[in-house]
Amino acid sequence: MTRPFRFATVSAPTTPFAKLVEEAKAAEDSGFDLLVLPDFPTAISPIATLAGLAAHTATLRFSPLVTNAGLWRTDLLVREFLTADQISRGRVEIGLGAGIGPGGPPKPLTHLREVVDALRTSLAGGANPPGWVSSPPILVAGSGDRLLGVGGELADIVGFAGPSPHPGSLGPGQVPLLSPAAADDRIAAVRAGAGDRFDQIELNVGATVHLTGDRRAAAEEAQRIHSYLSADEILASPKFLAGTTDEIAEQLLAHRERFGISYFAILGVPPGDFAPVIAALAGA
C-alpha cells in the first residue's frame, strides 16, 4: 500500500507564542499537514502550545515531536493529550519518546509502554470526562533497536531519529543522517516488533532541506559535519533533501518507494519556500 505524503514544519520550542501563530498560519497557507514541536524541559510545553495554536488555524494538525514521556507521570500525560484533543477539536496528534534527562524513569521503555497502554485504554472509552473528540494516532520515535521494536509493536506511526549507534564523530546538537543501509536497518527493527501489522504503520523521518541548483555541492558541504557518511550516502539519505523543487519531489517519491517513508518533518527552510514541493506532489 502506498501512503499519501504528509508534511510537517518543525518549529522551535523557544519561539514566542505570537511568532508560532505566524508560523502555523504560514504552514497552513503553504499546504503543510502539520506543525510539530520538540519537547525541551527548559522551553514551553509543546502539548499546551499546540492546542493553543489550533485556535488560530482551520485545518492544520499538530504534534509534539516528541513528548519526553519519561518526564511525565502517566496519568497526567494522558490528561494533557485529552485536553489538547478537546481544545483543538481533534487536531493534536500524540508523539512520544522514551524520555531522557535528570528525573526520568529508571526503566524508560517500561514507562513508555505504560503510557501507550494508558492512552489506548483512555481512547477505548476509559477517558476522563468529557472524553476524546477524535482518535489521534500515536507516534513513537527514536533510534535504538528496543525503542523502535516497541514502536513497531504498539504505535500507529514510527519515527526515525537517526542511526544506531549514534555517530561518535557528530558534534553536540547536530541531527544525524541515515545512510540507505542505516535506514534499512532501522526499518528492520520496526518490522521485528510489528510482525504482521507492519503495513499498518506510517513511517516518519525528519529531513533537512537544501534548495539549490547543485546537489553535490550541498552534500559535500554537509559532509563536513557528517563525516561518517560519503557524499553519495548523504545524497541518498531520506533525511537529506537537496536540489531544485522538481529534484526534491523526485527524491521524496523515491524515498517513499524505497523505504516506505511517507511522513516527512521538514527542517531548514520556511514553509513558504517548501510550498512548491508540496504542490508538485499533490495527488501523488
C-alpha angles and dihedrals in degrees: 000000000000111000121212116252121262121194128197128189114220118225127190117250089220090066116110113251094244090057091047089056089056091048092049092051091048091050092051092047090049095055100256118153098211147012114216134194131197119231113241117171090221095053136060120301108266096208096054091040094052092048089053092049091057089070089063097050137053109211108004115117125214139209139171107241086224137348111214091235094183091068094054132078106238099238093046092050091052089050091051093053092045090051091048089050090054096045094046094042091237102320101113116090125201119252121180139183126181092250134241136202139063114327095027123137120278089235106035096178091051089050091048090053089051091051093050091046091050092049092049091049091050093047090049092060107287095103128135113253130306089031133208125320092201141005101253118201118248118232123195117190136183145104112252127093095243095047093047089046090055088048091052091049099045114015136085091210129028122199127201115221095181146296125317120264098035111246107265093208094058115106125235114283094017117128111231122233127224121231113214089257092050091048090052089049094051092046089052089056090055092046090052091057096039101049111173093000095062094105090057092062124094113218122220136190136171112238129194113219126216113185103203145132092231113058096176093053089053090050093048090051090050090050089068086071099028098048091154088074133058120237089253091053090050091051090052095046117114086217094060120065116180137164140045123331092268093046093051091047089053091050092052092050090049093049092050090050094043102039106015091240111148105155113075126183105207122221133176103036135064116254095255092057092055094044094093090057091052090048091050090055097046108139093005 
